[in-house]
Amino acid sequence: RNFYYITMLRDPVSRYLSEWKHVQRGATWKTSLHMCDGRSPTPDELPTCYEGDDWSGVGLQEFMDCSYNLANNRQVRMLADLSLVGCYNLTFMNESERNMILLQSAKNNLKNMAFFGLTEFQRKTQYLFERTFNLKFISPFTQFNVTRASNVDIGEDVRQRIEELNFLDMQLYEYAKDLFLQRFQYSKQEEHQKNRLKRREERRLLREQRAHQWPREEAAEVAVTEDYNSQV
């Protein structure tokens, strides 16, 4: 089979807050194997941020304070090829080189996917999806601006801290938004061009049809006149 890889990206701050609220309610990823190069990371490579069964009730400050929290830069990590940086082994290379490689890998993989959309642009995402796969959804996508993340009241200092923790995701999202809007504009222009050509062709066919009808109408009038004269 041919598989088409698609994904959805979300504003990093909103996504981070949403994951925090999800974890706060008791969500865990214990069953995730985090396989990379044929093996799962060791406890030293990927320690947990909490003791016990889950991290229920965790406060936002505590959530941000865990340096190995997988919520940090999750979108880049999940899109990048981790084998390029030694998977979860942070001693494989220095941090700045690791970050640069991860970000570039995530950008390349995103660009080469069959499709990606943005949560903040639901209608445009639907339009591009339908154009990409030549499909039509039964009903239009709905843009929900009120979410659990939007209900979290944070100060500018906290927002800045979240952006710092997700600085790779912030760069990826800006790249993705620019590419997404370019593709949307290109598809719109292509659609307008196709519609113009279609209308032009329809007008041409209509002119040809009228041109064929006029001689027949004139011939019919002459035939009637001659028949009338001969009868007289």
C-alpha positions as CSV (number, residue, x, y, z in Angstrom):
1,R,0.0,0.0,0.0
2,N,0.9,3.7,-0.3
3,F,0.7,5.5,2.9
4,Y,0.2,9.2,3.1
5,Y,1.6,10.9,6.2
6,I,-0.3,13.9,7.5
7,T,-0.2,15.9,10.7
8,M,-1.7,18.9,12.5
9,L,0.4,21.5,14.2
10,R,-0.8,23.9,17.0
11,D,0.3,27.1,18.5
12,P,3.1,25.9,20.9
13,V,1.9,27.9,23.9
14,S,-1.7,26.7,23.6
15,R,-0.5,23.1,22.9
16,Y,1.7,23.2,26.0
17,L,-1.0,24.5,28.3
18,S,-3.4,21.9,26.9
19,E,-1.0,19.1,27.6
20,W,-0.5,20.4,31.2
21,K,-4.2,20.4,31.8
22,H,-4.4,16.9,30.3
23,V,-1.6,15.6,32.6
24,Q,-3.2,17.4,35.5
25,R,-6.3,15.3,35.1
26,G,-4.2,12.1,35.3
27,A,-3.1,11.4,31.7
28,T,0.2,9.6,31.3
29,W,2.2,8.1,28.4
30,K,3.4,5.0,30.3
31,T,2.6,2.7,27.4
32,S,4.6,4.7,24.9
33,L,7.8,2.9,24.0
34,H,9.6,5.9,22.5
35,M,11.4,3.5,20.2
36,C,14.4,4.9,18.4
37,D,17.0,2.9,16.4
38,G,15.3,-0.3,17.5
39,R,15.3,0.2,21.3
40,S,13.5,2.2,24.0
41,P,15.4,4.7,26.1
42,T,16.9,3.7,29.4
43,P,15.5,5.3,32.6
44,D,18.7,7.4,32.8
45,E,18.1,8.7,29.3
46,L,14.4,9.4,29.9
47,P,13.6,9.8,33.6
48,T,10.0,10.6,34.7
49,C,9.0,13.9,36.2
50,Y,6.8,12.4,38.9
51,E,6.7,9.5,41.4
52,G,3.7,7.2,41.7
53,D,1.1,6.3,39.1
54,D,0.6,9.7,37.5
55,W,1.1,13.4,37.9
56,S,-2.5,14.4,38.8
57,G,-3.0,17.8,40.1
58,V,0.4,19.1,39.1
59,G,0.7,22.9,39.1
60,L,1.9,24.8,36.0
61,Q,5.1,26.0,37.8
62,E,6.0,22.4,38.7
63,F,5.2,21.2,35.2
64,M,7.5,23.8,33.8
65,D,10.3,23.1,36.3
66,C,10.9,19.5,35.1
67,S,13.8,19.8,32.7
68,Y,13.2,16.5,31.0
69,N,9.4,17.0,30.6
70,L,8.5,15.5,27.2
71,A,5.9,18.3,26.8
72,N,8.8,20.7,25.9
73,N,9.3,21.0,22.1
74,R,7.1,18.0,21.6
75,Q,6.1,18.9,18.1
76,V,9.7,19.1,16.9
77,R,10.7,15.9,18.6
78,M,7.8,14.0,17.2
79,L,8.4,15.2,13.6
80,A,12.2,14.9,13.6
81,D,14.4,11.9,13.0
82,L,15.8,11.3,16.5
83,S,18.4,8.8,15.3
84,L,20.3,11.7,13.8
85,V,21.1,13.0,17.3
86,G,21.6,9.7,19.1
87,C,17.9,9.3,20.1
88,Y,17.4,10.2,23.8
89,N,21.1,10.0,24.6
90,L,21.9,13.7,25.5
91,T,25.6,13.0,25.7
92,F,25.8,12.0,22.0
93,M,26.5,15.6,20.9
94,N,26.4,19.1,22.4
95,E,23.0,20.7,23.0
96,S,23.2,23.5,20.4
97,E,24.1,21.1,17.6
98,R,21.4,18.7,18.7
99,N,18.8,21.4,18.6
100,M,19.8,22.6,15.2
101,I,19.7,19.1,13.7
102,L,16.3,18.3,15.3
103,L,14.7,21.5,14.1
104,Q,16.0,21.1,10.5
105,S,14.9,17.5,10.4
106,A,11.4,18.4,11.7
107,K,11.1,21.1,9.0
108,N,12.2,18.8,6.2
109,N,9.8,16.0,7.3
110,L,6.9,18.4,7.6
111,K,7.6,19.9,4.2
112,N,7.7,16.5,2.6
113,M,4.5,15.2,4.2
114,A,1.5,14.7,1.9
115,F,-0.4,17.2,4.0
116,F,-0.3,19.2,7.2
117,G,-2.7,21.6,8.7
118,L,-2.9,24.2,11.5
119,T,-5.4,24.0,14.4
120,E,-5.7,27.8,14.4
121,F,-6.8,27.8,10.7
122,Q,-9.6,25.2,10.5
123,R,-11.3,26.4,7.3
124,K,-8.1,26.8,5.4
125,T,-7.0,23.4,6.6
126,Q,-10.2,21.9,5.3
127,Y,-9.7,23.6,1.9
128,L,-6.2,22.4,1.5
129,F,-7.0,18.9,2.6
130,E,-9.9,18.7,0.0
131,R,-7.7,20.1,-2.7
132,T,-4.8,17.8,-1.9
133,F,-6.7,14.5,-1.8
134,N,-9.6,15.5,-4.1
135,L,-12.1,14.8,-1.4
136,K,-15.1,16.7,0.0
137,F,-16.1,16.8,3.6
138,I,-19.8,16.6,4.3
139,S,-19.8,19.6,6.6
140,P,-17.4,22.5,7.1
141,F,-14.8,22.5,9.8
142,T,-15.6,24.5,12.9
143,Q,-13.2,26.9,14.5
144,F,-13.3,26.6,18.3
145,N,-11.5,29.5,19.9
146,V,-12.6,28.6,23.4
147,T,-10.5,25.6,24.7
148,R,-9.1,24.4,28.0
149,A,-5.9,26.1,27.1
150,S,-7.6,29.4,26.3
151,N,-9.3,29.4,29.7
152,V,-5.9,29.4,31.5
153,D,-5.1,32.9,32.6
154,I,-1.3,33.3,32.5
155,G,0.8,36.4,32.9
156,E,3.3,37.7,30.3
157,D,6.2,36.3,32.3
158,V,4.7,32.8,32.3
159,R,4.0,33.0,28.6
160,Q,7.5,34.0,27.9
161,R,8.8,31.1,30.1
162,I,6.7,28.6,28.1
163,E,8.0,30.1,24.8
164,E,11.5,29.6,26.1
165,L,10.9,26.0,27.0
166,N,9.4,25.4,23.6
167,F,11.8,27.6,21.5
168,L,12.2,24.9,18.9
169,D,8.5,24.4,18.5
170,M,8.1,28.2,18.2
171,Q,10.5,28.3,15.3
172,L,8.9,25.2,13.7
173,Y,5.4,26.8,14.0
174,E,6.5,30.0,12.4
175,Y,8.0,28.0,9.5
176,A,4.9,25.9,9.2
177,K,2.5,28.8,9.3
178,D,4.5,30.6,6.5
179,L,4.6,27.4,4.4
180,F,0.9,26.7,5.1
181,L,-0.3,30.2,4.0
182,Q,1.9,30.0,0.9
183,R,0.3,26.7,-0.1
184,F,-3.2,28.1,0.6
185,Q,-2.5,31.2,-1.5
186,Y,-1.1,29.1,-4.4
187,S,-4.1,26.8,-4.3
188,K,-6.5,29.7,-4.3
189,Q,-4.7,31.3,-7.3
190,E,-4.6,28.0,-9.1
191,E,-8.4,27.5,-8.5
192,H,-9.1,31.0,-9.8
193,Q,-7.0,30.4,-12.9
194,K,-8.8,27.1,-13.6
195,N,-12.2,28.8,-13.1
196,R,-11.2,31.6,-15.5
197,L,-10.1,29.0,-18.2
198,K,-13.3,27.1,-17.6
199,R,-15.5,30.2,-18.1
200,R,-13.5,31.2,-21.2
201,E,-14.0,27.7,-22.7
202,E,-17.7,27.8,-21.9
203,R,-18.0,31.2,-23.7
204,R,-16.1,29.9,-26.7
205,L,-18.4,26.8,-27.0
206,L,-21.5,29.1,-26.6
207,R,-20.3,31.3,-29.5
208,E,-19.6,28.3,-31.7
209,Q,-23.1,26.9,-30.9
210,R,-24.7,30.1,-31.8
211,A,-22.7,30.3,-35.0
212,H,-24.0,26.9,-36.1
213,Q,-27.6,27.7,-35.2
214,W,-27.8,30.9,-37.3
215,P,-27.1,29.3,-40.8
216,R,-29.8,26.6,-40.1
217,E,-32.3,29.3,-39.1
218,E,-31.6,31.3,-42.3
219,A,-31.9,28.1,-44.4
220,A,-35.2,27.3,-42.8
221,E,-36.6,30.8,-43.6
222,V,-35.5,30.5,-47.3
223,A,-37.1,27.1,-47.6
224,V,-40.4,28.3,-46.2
225,T,-40.4,31.3,-48.6
226,E,-39.6,29.2,-51.7
227,D,-42.3,26.7,-50.9
228,Y,-44.9,29.4,-50.4
229,N,-44.0,31.1,-53.7
230,S,-44.2,27.8,-55.5
231,Q,-47.6,27.1,-54.1
232,V,-48.8,30.5,-55.2
